[in-house]
Amino acid sequence: TPGMIDMPVKSESMAGGRGYNFLEVVRWFAKRADLILLLFDPDRPGTTGESLDVLTRSMAGLDHKFVIILNKVDQLDSSVDFARAYGTLGWALSKVIPRKDIPQIYTMYNAGIDHGENGVRQHKLPLEAFRQKREEVVAEVLRAKARHWDNVITSTEDTLRQLEMVATVTGAVRQRVRRQASEVFSYGALGLGLPGLIVGNVLRTKWTGAKWVPTGYWTAFGFLAYGATCFLREYMRQFERLQVADLDNYFEEAYAWFFIHIDAEDLRGRWATVRPRAASILKAANSFGTLPMIESWEIRRIDECLEKDVWYLRLLAKLMRGSEA
């Protein structure tokens, strides 16, 4: 649990904090680790409070490193209690780990810790099976070094997939904003500029009255055009803010084919990680229309790397593991 490492300071001056950004520190370590053990007790198998923040924010996108453990199962008295604890943990993890299936949960305990009055506690659960699961966890820890390159490749693959998603969605937003801006300013020019020029030409060629009238007209027309331009620019700024709030619809439209033809629920999990980054990129731009255009061939190049290069890297990693063994 997060509190195992550094319990929050309970003081009024620090408002229950630690004096540093705990979530960022956890993520810094998690990104550099080859293996992450998540231990849960049977009496509190849910994910609440700080544990929820750590799983959803600090360890987002790092679930390929997880080894999830339901520990101390020898404290459970019956198979009903075991099923309840296991099910509760599986349900809680499904809310924080974006995967189509329930991740593997190792059920184990440390032998020789808890004893009854006569030195041996009677159990109705198959403790021998749990001892074997403990050996499997130990084996996973011992092969953490062998997992290093697999983790590097998986992280590279995740980064490429996230990059492809960011490029696709922000490109769609950019295209929509540029089209809207073109329509708005074109209609504004036609609705205000064309009639104004016609009236101005009439005054220049037909007007025989006081000379200050054409001058006054062009001055008023200039102020009106400036005000209309400011109004349209403010309208476009508001329109861009609405597009940031509507990013989910852009995502659904961009990947509609995948949701229709194949089971692509993993895309939604990836989008949950990517969405804040896409929103940050768009908010940092002065105008969405000024963002650099990402050509379709560049996105296809990312897909080609995912299909060919990543597969080749995994093959090399497998050969390296074989040579080390």
C-alpha positions in Angstrom: 0.0 0.0 0.0 1.2 3.6 -0.5 1.2 4.3 3.2 3.7 1.5 3.7 6.5 3.7 2.2 5.7 7.1 3.6 2.7 7.8 5.8 1.1 11.2 5.4 2.1 13.7 8.1 -0.9 14.6 10.3 -0.2 18.3 11.0 -2.2 21.5 10.5 0.6 23.2 8.7 0.9 20.5 6.0 -2.8 19.8 5.8 -2.3 16.1 6.0 0.3 16.0 3.2 3.9 14.9 2.9 5.5 18.1 1.8 6.1 16.8 -1.8 4.1 15.4 -4.7 3.7 11.8 -3.6 1.9 10.7 -6.8 4.6 12.0 -9.0 7.3 10.4 -6.9 5.5 7.0 -7.1 5.2 7.4 -10.9 8.9 8.2 -11.2 9.8 5.0 -9.4 7.1 3.0 -11.2 8.3 4.0 -14.7 11.9 2.8 -13.8 10.8 -0.5 -12.2 10.8 -3.8 -14.0 8.2 -5.3 -11.7 5.5 -3.8 -9.5 3.9 -5.9 -6.8 0.5 -4.8 -5.7 -0.5 -6.4 -2.4 -4.0 -6.4 -1.0 -5.3 -7.8 2.3 -8.4 -9.9 2.4 -10.0 -7.6 5.0 -9.6 -4.5 2.7 -9.6 -5.8 -0.9 -11.0 -2.6 -2.4 -9.2 0.3 -3.9 -10.1 3.5 -2.1 -8.6 6.8 -1.1 -4.9 7.2 -1.9 -4.6 3.7 -3.4 -7.1 4.7 -6.0 -5.2 7.9 -6.9 -2.0 5.9 -7.2 -3.5 3.3 -9.5 -5.4 5.7 -11.7 -2.8 8.5 -11.9 0.7 7.4 -10.8 0.6 4.0 -12.5 -1.6 4.8 -15.5 -0.3 2.9 -18.6 2.0 0.7 -16.5 -0.3 -2.3 -15.9 1.9 -4.6 -17.9 4.4 -4.4 -15.0 1.8 -5.4 -12.3 1.9 -8.6 -10.3 -1.4 -8.4 -8.3 -1.4 -10.3 -5.0 -4.2 -11.1 -2.6 -2.1 -11.7 0.4 -2.8 -13.3 3.8 -5.5 -15.7 2.5 -4.8 -18.0 5.5 -6.8 -15.4 7.5 -9.9 -16.4 5.7 -12.1 -19.0 7.4 -14.0 -20.5 4.5 -14.3 -20.7 0.7 -17.2 -18.2 0.9 -15.0 -15.6 2.5 -12.3 -16.3 -0.1 -14.8 -15.9 -3.0 -16.1 -12.7 -1.5 -12.6 -11.2 -1.1 -11.4 -12.3 -4.5 -14.6 -11.0 -6.2 -14.4 -7.7 -4.4 -10.8 -7.2 -5.4 -11.5 -8.2 -9.1 -14.4 -5.8 -9.2 -12.3 -3.0 -7.7 -9.5 -3.5 -10.1 -11.8 -3.5 -13.1 -12.6 0.1 -12.2 -9.0 1.3 -12.2 -7.1 -1.0 -14.6 -8.5 -0.4 -18.2 -8.5 -4.0 -19.5 -11.0 -6.2 -21.2 -10.4 -9.1 -18.9 -9.7 -9.4 -15.2 -5.9 -9.4 -14.6 -4.4 -12.4 -12.9 -4.5 -12.3 -9.2 -2.0 -14.4 -7.2 -3.5 -15.7 -3.9 -0.8 -16.5 -1.4 0.2 -16.3 2.3 3.4 -16.5 4.3 3.5 -19.8 6.1 4.5 -20.0 9.8 3.1 -16.6 10.8 -0.3 -17.3 12.3 -0.9 -20.2 14.7 -3.7 -21.4 16.8 -3.6 -22.2 20.5 -1.9 -25.6 19.9 0.6 -24.1 17.5 -1.3 -25.2 14.3 -4.3 -23.5 12.9 -6.9 -25.6 11.2 -7.9 -24.4 7.7 -10.7 -25.3 5.3 -8.9 -23.7 2.4 -6.3 -25.5 0.1 -3.2 -23.9 1.6 -0.9 -26.1 -0.5 -2.2 -24.4 -3.6 -1.6 -21.0 -2.1 2.0 -22.0 -1.2 2.5 -22.9 -4.9 1.2 -19.5 -5.9 3.7 -17.9 -3.5 6.5 -19.8 -5.3 5.2 -18.4 -8.6 5.3 -14.9 -7.2 8.9 -15.5 -6.0 9.8 -16.8 -9.5 8.3 -13.6 -11.1 10.4 -11.5 -8.8 13.6 -13.5 -9.6 13.1 -13.1 -13.3 12.5 -9.3 -13.1 15.9 -8.8 -14.9 14.7 -10.9 -17.8 11.5 -8.8 -18.0 13.5 -5.6 -18.5 13.7 -5.5 -22.3 10.1 -6.7 -22.6 9.1 -3.8 -20.4 11.1 -1.4 -22.5 9.5 -2.7 -25.7 6.0 -2.6 -24.2 6.6 1.0 -23.1 7.8 1.9 -26.5 4.7 0.2 -28.1 2.4 2.0 -25.7 4.1 5.3 -26.4 3.7 4.8 -30.2 0.0 3.9 -29.8 -0.6 6.9 -27.7 1.2 9.1 -30.1 -0.9 7.8 -33.0 -4.1 8.4 -31.0 -3.0 12.0 -30.1 -2.1 12.7 -33.7 -5.4 11.3 -35.0 -7.7 13.2 -32.6 -5.8 16.5 -32.5 -5.6 16.4 -36.3 -9.4 15.9 -36.5 -9.9 18.9 -34.1 -7.5 21.0 -36.1 -9.3 20.2 -39.4 -12.7 21.0 -37.9 -11.6 24.3 -36.4 -9.9 25.5 -39.6 -13.0 24.6 -41.6 -15.2 26.5 -39.1 -12.9 29.5 -39.2 -12.9 29.5 -43.0 -16.7 29.5 -43.1 -17.2 32.1 -40.4 -14.8 34.6 -41.8 -16.0 34.0 -45.4 -19.6 34.6 -44.4 -18.5 37.7 -42.4 -16.7 39.1 -45.3 -19.6 38.5 -47.7 -22.2 39.7 -45.2 -20.4 42.9 -44.1 -17.6 43.6 -46.5 -19.4 43.2 -49.9 -22.3 45.5 -49.0 -20.0 48.0 -47.4 -17.8 48.1 -50.5 -20.8 48.6 -52.8 -22.2 51.4 -50.7 -18.7 53.0 -50.5 -18.4 52.8 -54.3 -21.8 54.4 -54.7 -20.8 57.3 -52.4 -17.5 57.8 -54.3 -19.1 57.9 -57.8 -22.6 59.2 -57.2 -22.5 61.3 -54.1 -22.6 65.1 -54.8 -23.3 66.4 -51.3 -21.0 67.3 -48.5 -17.5 65.8 -48.8 -17.4 64.7 -45.2 -20.1 62.1 -45.7 -17.9 59.6 -47.6 -15.1 60.1 -45.2 -17.3 59.6 -42.2 -18.8 56.5 -43.8 -15.4 54.9 -44.4 -14.4 55.7 -40.8 -17.6 54.2 -39.4 -17.2 51.2 -41.7 -13.6 50.7 -40.5 -14.7 50.7 -36.8 -17.6 48.3 -37.7 -15.3 46.0 -39.6 -12.8 46.0 -36.6 -15.6 45.3 -34.1 -16.9 42.5 -36.3 -13.4 40.9 -36.6 -12.9 41.0 -32.9 -16.4 39.5 -32.4 -15.6 36.6 -34.8 -12.2 36.0 -33.2 -13.8 35.7 -29.8 -16.5 33.4 -31.3 -13.7 31.2 -32.6 -11.9 31.1 -29.2 -15.2 30.0 -27.6 -15.6 27.4 -30.4 -12.2 26.0 -29.7 -12.9 25.7 -26.0 -16.0 23.7 -26.8 -14.0 21.4 -29.0 -11.7 20.6 -26.0 -14.8 19.7 -24.0 -16.0 17.5 -26.9 -12.8 15.5 -27.4 -14.6 12.2 -26.5 -16.9 12.6 -29.6 -13.8 13.2 -31.8 -12.3 10.0 -30.4 -15.5 8.0 -31.1 -15.7 9.3 -34.7 -12.0 8.7 -35.4 -12.2 5.1 -34.2 -15.8 4.3 -35.1 -14.6 1.6 -37.6 -12.8 -0.3 -34.9 -15.8 -0.3 -32.5 -18.1 -1.5 -35.3 -16.0 -4.3 -36.7 -13.8 -5.5 -33.9 -13.7 -5.6 -30.1 -11.6 -2.5 -29.4 -12.5 -1.7 -25.8 -8.8 -1.5 -25.1 -8.8 1.7 -27.1 -11.1 3.3 -24.5 -8.6 2.5 -21.8 -5.8 4.0 -23.8 -8.0 7.1 -24.5 -8.5 7.6 -20.8 -4.7 8.0 -20.5 -4.2 10.0 -23.7 -7.1 12.4 -23.3 -5.5 14.8 -20.7 -2.4 15.0 -22.9 -4.4 15.8 -26.0 -6.3 18.5 -24.1 -3.0 20.0 -22.8 -1.6 20.2 -26.3 -4.7 21.9 -27.6 -4.9 24.4 -24.7 -1.3 25.3 -25.0 -1.7 26.4 -28.7 -2.6 30.0 -29.4 -5.1 28.7 -32.0 -5.9 25.1 -33.0 -5.6 26.2 -36.6 -1.9 27.1 -36.1 -1.0 23.6 -35.0 1.3 21.8 -37.4 -0.4 19.5 -39.8 0.3 15.8 -39.4 0.2 14.0 -42.7 -1.6 10.7 -43.1 1.6 9.0 -44.3 3.2 9.9 -40.9 0.5 8.2 -39.0 0.8 5.2 -41.4 4.5 5.1 -40.6 3.6 4.7 -36.9 1.3 1.9 -37.6 4.0 0.2 -39.7 6.4 0.5 -36.8 3.8 -1.2 -34.5 3.2 -4.0 -36.9 6.7 -4.8 -38.0 9.4 -3.1 -35.9 7.9 -3.9 -32.5 7.4 -7.5 -33.5 11.1 -7.7 -34.5 12.2 -6.2 -31.2 10.2 -8.7 -29.3 11.8 -11.5 -31.3 15.2 -10.1 -30.4 14.3 -9.9 -26.8 13.2 -13.5 -26.9 16.5 -14.6 -28.5 18.4 -12.7 -25.8 16.5 -14.4 -23.0 17.3 -17.8 -24.7 21.0 -17.0 -24.9 21.2 -15.8 -21.3 19.5 -19.0 -20.1 
